[in-house]
Amino acid sequence: MFLMIISILFFTKEKLNSLPSLDPSLSCPNLNQIIVTSLGVQKLLESLTVNKASGPDGVPTYILRELSHELASGLHFFNCH
């Protein structure tokens, strides 16, 4: 029973058409002023605490930390385009 409740809470797929639309008046014009660098991304990945739980993507934090140098440029590129 416990596993069934957990699966309902965390693994239920939401239909995309049921998601609320964003209010255009809530836009953040200052977001384009944020500067993201490859070195900054790498430092953030290196600072991850490995004994914390994974995020919703399921990637363990120790993998992100260990591969911080390799992942930084790709994540930086993804964030800037």
C-alpha positions in Angstrom: 0.0 0.0 0.0 2.8 2.4 0.9 4.5 1.9 -2.5 1.3 2.5 -4.3 0.8 5.8 -2.5 4.4 6.9 -3.2 4.0 6.0 -6.9 0.7 8.0 -7.1 2.3 11.0 -5.5 5.6 11.1 -7.3 5.1 9.2 -10.6 1.8 10.4 -11.9 2.1 12.0 -15.3 0.3 15.3 -15.7 -1.3 16.1 -19.0 0.4 19.2 -20.6 -2.9 20.8 -21.4 -3.9 20.8 -17.8 -0.9 23.0 -16.8 -1.7 26.7 -16.2 -0.6 29.3 -18.7 1.9 31.9 -17.6 0.7 35.5 -17.1 2.7 37.7 -19.5 2.6 40.6 -17.0 4.8 38.5 -14.7 7.8 38.5 -17.0 11.2 39.3 -15.6 13.0 41.7 -17.9 16.2 41.6 -15.8 16.9 37.9 -16.5 18.9 38.8 -19.6 21.3 40.6 -17.3 22.4 37.4 -15.6 25.8 36.3 -16.8 26.5 32.6 -16.8 30.0 31.4 -17.4 31.4 27.9 -17.9 33.7 28.4 -14.9 30.8 29.5 -12.8 28.8 26.4 -13.8 31.8 24.2 -13.0 32.2 25.8 -9.5 28.6 25.3 -8.7 28.7 21.6 -9.8 31.9 21.1 -7.7 30.1 22.5 -4.7 27.2 20.0 -4.8 26.8 18.0 -1.6 27.1 14.3 -2.6 25.1 12.9 0.3 22.0 14.8 -0.7 19.2 13.3 -2.8 19.1 13.4 -6.5 16.8 15.9 -8.2 13.8 15.0 -10.4 16.1 13.9 -13.2 17.4 11.1 -11.0 21.1 11.9 -11.8 23.1 11.3 -8.6 24.9 14.4 -7.3 28.2 12.6 -7.1 28.2 12.1 -10.9 27.4 15.8 -11.5 30.3 16.7 -9.1 32.8 14.2 -10.6 32.0 15.2 -14.2 31.8 18.9 -13.4 34.6 19.9 -15.8 33.1 17.9 -18.7 29.5 19.0 -18.1 30.2 22.7 -17.5 30.7 23.8 -21.1 27.6 21.9 -22.3 25.4 23.3 -19.5 26.8 26.8 -20.1 26.0 26.5 -23.8 22.5 25.2 -23.1 21.9 28.1 -20.6 23.1 30.8 -23.0 21.1 29.9 -26.1 
